Structure formats: C-alpha cells, structure tokens
Amino acid sequence: MLIFDHSRPGRTATSQLPAAGGSLDDLPAALRRKAAPALPEVSELDVVRHYTRLSQKNFSIDTQFYPLGSCTMKYNPRACNSLAMLPQFLARHPASPDETGQGFLASMFELQEMLKDVTGMAGVSMAPMAGAHGEFAGVAMIRAYHDARGDTARREIIVPDAAHGTNPATATMCGYTVKEIPTDSTGAVNLEALRAAVGPQTAGLMLTNPSTLGVFEKTITDIQKIVHDAGGLLYYDGANLNAILGKVRPGDMGFDVIHMNLHKTFSTPHGGGGPGAGPVGVSQRLLPFMPIPLVLNDNGLYRLATETDLPQSIGRLSANMGNAGVLMRAYVYARLLGGEGMHRVAEYATLNANYLMAKLREAGFDLAFPERRASHEFIVTLKKLKDVTGVSAMDFAKRLLDYGYHAPTTYFPMLVPECLLIEPTETESRETLDGFVEAMKTIKHEAETNPELVKGAPYSLPVRRLDDVKAARELDLAYPVAESMPPRV
Amino acid sequence: MPFIPHTPEDVSTMLAAIGAASIEDLFDEIPPALKTGKLKDVPDGLPEMAVTRLMQERASADGFWSNFIGAGVYEHHIPAAIWQITTRGEFYSAYTPYQAEASQGTLQLIYEYQTMMTRLTGLDVSNASLYDGASALAEAVLMAVRAHKTSRRVLVPKTVHPIYRKVVLTTVKNQGIELVELDYDPTTGQTLLPADPGAFAGLVIPQPSFFGVLEDVHVMTDWAHAYGALAIGLVNPTTLAVLEAPGKWGTKGADIAVGEGQPLGAPMASGGPYFGFMCCRQEFVRQMPGRIVGRTVDLDGKPGFSLTLQAREQHIRRSKATSNICTNQGLVVTAATQYMALLGPQGLAKVASASHANTVALADKLTVIPGVMRAFAAPYFHEVVLKLTDNAKDVLRALQAQGILGGLDISGWYPELGQAILVCVTETKTAADLDHYAQQLERILSKRREAPPCAYKN
C-alpha cells in the first residue's frame, strides 16, 4: 500500500500546520498555481505507521550482517548521530557569520587535521558530498595543475580495468579520455602495460589500493615512479581506505590526490544510498587548487576559506559547506576512536576478512586469488558451482537473504566470473562470521542437491525476485493520480 | 577498542584458523618502509560521555539566533516525527537498494518521493535526488546540452544564486560548455531576455529568483522554446504549493525542474546534508542523471520496486555514463517524503503563504524606516532585497549583537545595488519577532546617523 492509498480528501495532520496562513493577493494571478498538488492527505499517525512499516522491509546494519564488498558496512555508532543533531548545530544557517559557529567550525577544522594525518596528505578539503564528487574534485585538480603549468597536452587518464565505474565516468566529466590497462593473474596492475600506457599525454593514473580485487598493490612504489616519471599525477580512490587505515598512508605511498569515503571508513550512515561525504586530500603541489570552502584557523578564529584565500581553487562544488552534518558524524567517530582506535580499524577489518576467507576455503569455496592475503575483503568465485549446478552468484546471493544475511557484492569486479565480493568489517564478532559461514555451507549443499530451490530464492522477504526487464521496458516511475484517491482541489 | 568486539581468545582462535602468527603478519604484503608510525595529530580516543560533554559545550557556544537569512536555505518547522523515523536503524544504516528484495522500504519510499515531486513540479518523472540544489542545476545544464545535441551554450540569468552559478561553472567548465550570463532590469529585478541570443541549448529560469523576485516564467519558457532550447526551472519546492508548477509554464511547460530540497524537512545544519531534486518530461528520462526507482512485479505478480534505467549509470556505462554520480541523498529524501506527506497540499500551501505574509509584513515595517527601501518593484515571494543608505555589513553586525541575523549582505555580489541585504521570513517567526527586528533596525540606524562611525559602539 502506498501513502497515497491512505489519502482522504480533507484529512490533515492538523498540528503540523502553521496557526495562520497568509494572503497571496499581492501575487499576479498568472503566476499562481491553479490546482493544488496531489500530495497525500493523511493524519500524523498514518504517516508514522506507514513509514515505520516501510522501514521494517529493509535490511540494515542494525538488523543484519551486511558483508557487502567495497561498501564497508560497519556499525554506525548512535552517538555520532545524536551529537551531530544537537539542536544548536541543526539550527545554524550556513550563511551565518563565522563567529556564530565556532563550535561547529572548530570540529570541522579538527576533522580536517585528523584526516590529513591519517592519510599523510598536505591539505584536505571536505567540500565534496560523496565519493564520486570527491573523485570529480580530485581529477579537476589534476587538470587545473597541468593547465596552470601550460602542460595542456595531458588529456588522458589511465584506469585499471578492475576500477569502479565512477573512475572512467569522472575522467569524462573532467574532459579527459580514458585508457584502460589490464590486471595480471594475481590481481595486480600489470607494470609492463602501465609502462606502455604512460607518455606525454598522461594526466594521471587513478588507482584503488587495496584494489577492488581485495589485494594490496605490492608494487605501488614502482607504479608511483612510472607515473611520476612520465609527468602524470597519482590519484588514490579511497573506496578501500578501511583496509589500511592506520597501517599505511596514501601520502606515504606517493599519491598526489585522494578522496575518502567517510560513509565507509568513518562510519557515517549509508542512509539507504546517501548522503555520504567524500573529502579530498592533496600533496603540496596541489594545495592551491583545493575546492572551497575549507576551514582555516586565523589565530584562533575559525573561518571558511573563500576565493580570495585560494584564487586558483577549482571552485565550489555545493551551495554551502558540503554535507556538513555527515562531517559532524565523522568527527564524533574520530574522537571516539582516537589515534589508537584508528590504528586498530584496518587490523581487525583485515583479521575478520582473512578469517572468513580461511573458513570459506575450508568449507570448499573457491577463492579468486587463493595465494594472496585478503585485505579487508576478498572474492569467492562460484563459477565451478554454476557449471555443475546452474546456480549463479545471483541465486546464491538471493538465498542468503532468506537466511537473514545481506548478500555480498555480486558481479563486481567484472573480471572475476560469478563472484561474491565479501567485506565483513572490523565491527563484526567471530560468532557472526561463523554463522555466515554456516549459511554459505548450507546454501552450497542446497545448490548441489536441490538447485531449483536456490534459483527461486528469496522466499521469506516482502517480495520475491523482481522483474527488472519489465521495470525498464514499461517505465512506471510515479504513481498515477487515477490509481490513488482523487485529490481535493 | 571502540566498536571492535574481539576478545583476546577470539584473536588467537582466528589467527590459528588463518595460519598467521600475529595480526601484523596479515600486512606482510605491504612494503615495510611504507608502514605508518603513530598518528601525531589524532588525539587519544574518548568515552562517549566525554565526547558528549565536548559536543554539548560546542553546541552551547554556537547558541540560537533569530534568523532572517534565506538565500536558498530556509528555516521551516520540522515535525518531530520525521527525523525520529528517518533515523530508525532500518533506514539509517541500510545501503543503496541494490538487493531490491531486501530494500523494499527504501525503494517504495523513493517511488513515493518521485511521485510527490512530479506532482509538485507538474512534470512526468523525477530521479531519486542529487547532492544539493546547486549541483542539481549543474546536472540540468549538462542534461540540456546532451538533449540538445548541437549547441553547447546555456543561458544563466544573474538572478540565479551567485554560488549556484559558481558550482555550475566548476562542474561544466572542462566539458567545453559555455555559460552566458543574462542581465536583469534594474527597476523590476526581473531577467532581461536578449534580442539576439544566438543558438543555445537551455535557459535557466529561477522562480522565485535569488532576489525573491517573481520572474515572468511563461514568457521565458516560451522564449526558450521558440529558440529550440530547453527551459530549465530552478524552483523552491515550498513555493510550488502556491506558485504555478514548472510543467505548466508557458504553452508547453518547462522541460526540466531542479532545486534545493532542504525546505522539505531538512535542518539548516550549517549547510547539509540536503538534497537536490530533478524532474523532467518523459522524453528526456534517458538523459537524466542519478538513480531512478520503478514499480514492477515479482515472480508471483506481486507489485514491488527496484532501481531501473541503470544503463545510464556509471557502474554499467563507465566513461559513457550520463554522470559519475552514484548516490542519492537517501536519508534526507526519507525525511522529505514524510514531510510532504505530513504537510499535504493544505499544509504546504499554508507554510508558503504564512512565510510570504510574514516577509511582506516585515518588509512593510522595515521600509518605513528612513534609509531602508525595497530594491525592486516586481512582485516578490517569501524573500526580499532591501537597499540601505548605511553600510550593510556594519548594520548586520549591529543586529547580530542583538541576537538577530538580519539577512544576507549581497552588496559584494551585486555592487550595482549599492548596500543591499536579502531578507527572508518563514512561518516560524511571530509578530513579536518582526517587531523586535524592526525596532532594533530603527534604533541602530538612527544611532548611526547621530554618531560618527568611529564613535559608534553597537
């Protein structure tokens, strides 16, 4: 049932209406709305009950183990939310003078400094509002750097074939062409291919490390040298920063520009698909190009930097200061963890991943890279199982839902057939991991003995498998008014 | 260790299963020279109680202000229910709804959101949201250029928020797109349409404009269409309860509508998170960036919801995607959907009209004070530009000393206006609040007239 189906003409959540309306007689009639928008007409209880019930149709970290590879679905501490939502913080208008927000700005400045330290970068701007937004800012800075030096022949970005789709899409948005390079059989960047790809046209290389294949690029020092010697810059996609937080810093690996996903590594909520936060960090030579605003400390007065402070900035990415409330949650998380806690993040994320990998191998699952250490995630390939039983990675994933586990990432990275990318994160206990292994074993047994059962999953969720082809062919993107209660005009 | 549940026994059991001697061994593929020492700028961790104390002190220091700043971010009442439900763990800690069967809550909610936005804007389809209003405008400019195919010029009036224009420039400048500024009539404040614009892909039509002024959207829409360009409405969703929907502008209606979703239940919170909305006519749906949810059926023919048209998106099309965006502002949209449901058509219209009536009442009180006058003659909605004969910055600072944030100084962005402030009142202000502002402004201005500036203290 949709909220529109609860609608009855003339019903309202009365206590939410302002006591008095006001006259609109001073407005030209031609510019006024002729018919009221057909929004729902419902009571407050209707709304509360409807959306509470909808929430119960979701899997979430708070209710299920969520080993979604590359997404870092770790526990989102409740204090991060409640302290970011203190009423004075919520009430502050973003265009208020800096003096009225010193508490907020101090928190932002300190977060900026902590992010610099933990990534080893010379500067950080928290303006980008998501990982892909950070990628955009990062590549735009690479372009601004080359352009400022008159080095305008550099128009190509190199991207490994295993990269997230955002990397090539971002390069295009920055007016660059994309050159893909292959990955070798151990999941590493092919150095020969990289050497052959670089040249005077190279603006930079975008790299995720550990890669999307769940392994650390052992030759990072060589990669760094090849790209820099060719005059290119090195971009670090922070998708997998949780794997190395506190263990090795992108700045020390030689990266010139990075983005972080605070909704992964700093545990701000994923919120059903956002909002995130994608701060960028830069090396010394990219400092002048950072996006604004960032927070400055002028002898104890915190203020937002403007175009005057950074005349060469790539500019602004949002109307205000990025996803400020998300940044506040990350700040609280950083203070709860502290330096020692940050060192522990990668350690326990890696321990959990390698333990889960060992247990699944023991249970007879094939690993994509059996000779490698897992980083904070690893890949299981179900190709053999599919060849024998016809059960695909998708079927397997759907059956996991029946057992109360969110599915791992499926069919990414695309290089590995029938893959499950599994990331347990550091906040899960051994018992939870063991329970997941048991479910995986059970489903494997089901696949071998009764494949149709697995192919028809899920059975216990609010809906069974959905017809995505129909969804795309017969587009139904908004509820027709005729299907809901007629609105009162 | 914060949020790490492992006991020492767990660790040894797990290492034994892995066949590693220590946790450090698990990092043996990282070159030793690169390993991080102790972090120097990250203080020691604190218990929740201590961090709570710290944040409460900082919040108290920031305090509460009587706010009359709008400029794209509006202080509306937010019903208690919506953030209590929005921060339920099932919404708060869920991921993007890629596993549709395990995400029907989020997916249905987005479908309801899309429906509400199409009804507000009078357009056919809506996406699941973008980052914020400014980035949504930038995406609309890119979309117009994709849809138009021949021209890469887009006309952007100076009456569009100056920071929005900067965000658009940052976003599109590396793609060979030309942004052409349109001037405004200094008397009315309304956009002037050039006699000979040349070929262009789109025209941005702000309603109300950054000045709060109502543009003649019908004429502007028809004008853009006469040149074969797309009409892009930039609108405030609250005002759409009472102002004509973009889908009804001119003869054919606007093609795209975008704007800042913050007024629909998102707290101002120093700048975010908010969300940008984007709606368009059916014919442009495949040019639209961002996630879109569709209604379909499951194996048993039962209705359900899933992400659709993903062939436009970066994880499928990579370098040929419509945008690199791979998120929506899900949680804020969760709040906004409940806001629109709770307010309904009546409530939203009442919020809009009460805000407008309050703005008119304040403008009437302020413009009888010597040295304060309206900048523009055209009708305005919910926000107004006032010119001052005195220095705007100093006057605002003096109001601030009385706990009043009296508006936004826009003199720097629009030097041709002299000393000018943009003032906004929402439904949250009472008659007493308006009187207090007027009294303080009158007192400040008269005191400043009497005393030379150097002798002036508050």
Interface residues (C-beta under 8 A of the other chain):
Chain A: L2 I3 F4 R11 T12 A13 Q16 L17 P18 A20 G21 G22 S23 L24 D26 L27 P28 A30 L31 R32 R33 K34 A36 P37 A38 L39 P40 E41 V42 E44 D46 V47 V48 H50 Y51 T52 L54 S55 Q56 K57 N58 F59 S60 I61 D62 T63 Y66 L68 C71 M73 K74 Y75 N76 P77 A79 N81 L83 M85 L86 P87 Q88 F89 L90 A91 R92 H93 P94 A95 S96 P97 E99 T100 G101 Q102 G103 F104 A106 S107 E113 M114 K116 D117 V118 G120 M129 A130 G131 A132 H133 E135 F136 A140 R143 H164 G165 T166 P168 A169 T170 A171 T172 M173 C174 G175 T177 V178 V215 F216 K218 I220 T221 I244 G246 K247 V248 R249 D252 M253 S267 P269 H270 G271 G272 G273 G274 P275 G276 P291 I314 G315 R316 L317 S318 A319 N320 M321 G322 N323 A324 G325 V326 M328 V332 A334 R335 L336 L337 G338 G339 E340 G341 M342 H343 R344 A346 E347 Y348 T350 L351 N352 N354 Y355 A358 K359 E362 R372 R373 A397 K398 L401 H406 A407 F412 E426 T427 E428 S429 R430 G456 P458 L461 P462 V463 R464 R465 L466 D467 D468 K470 A471 A472 E474 L475 D476 L477 A478 Y479 V481 P487 R488
Chain B: M1 P2 F3 I4 P5 H6 D10 V11 T13 M14 L15 A17 I18 G19 A20 I23 L26 F27 D28 E29 I30 P31 L34 K35 T36 K38 L39 K40 D41 V42 P43 D44 G45 L46 P47 E48 V51 T52 L54 M55 Q56 E57 R58 A59 S60 A61 D62 G63 F64 W65 N67 I69 A71 G72 V73 E75 H77 P79 A81 W83 I85 T87 R88 G89 E90 F91 Y92 S93 A94 Y95 T96 P97 Q99 A100 E101 A102 S103 Q104 G105 T106 Q108 L109 Y111 E112 Q114 T115 M116 T118 R119 L120 D124 V125 S126 A128 S129 Y131 D132 G133 A134 S135 H161 I163 Y164 K166 V167 L169 T170 T171 N174 Q175 G176 Q207 L214 D216 V217 H218 L240 A241 V242 L243 E244 A245 K248 E260 P267 M268 A269 S270 G271 G272 P273 Y274 F275 V285 R291 I292 V293 G294 R295 T296 V297 D298 L299 D300 K302 G304 F305 S306 T308 L309 Q310 A311 E313 Q314 H315 I316 R317 R318 S319 K320 A321 S323 N324 I325 C326 T327 N328 Q329 G330 L331 V332 T334 T337 Q338 M340 A341 L342 L343 G344 P345 Q346 G347 L348 A349 K350 V351 S353 A354 S355 H356 A357 N358 V360 P379 F381 R397 Q400 L405 L408 E427
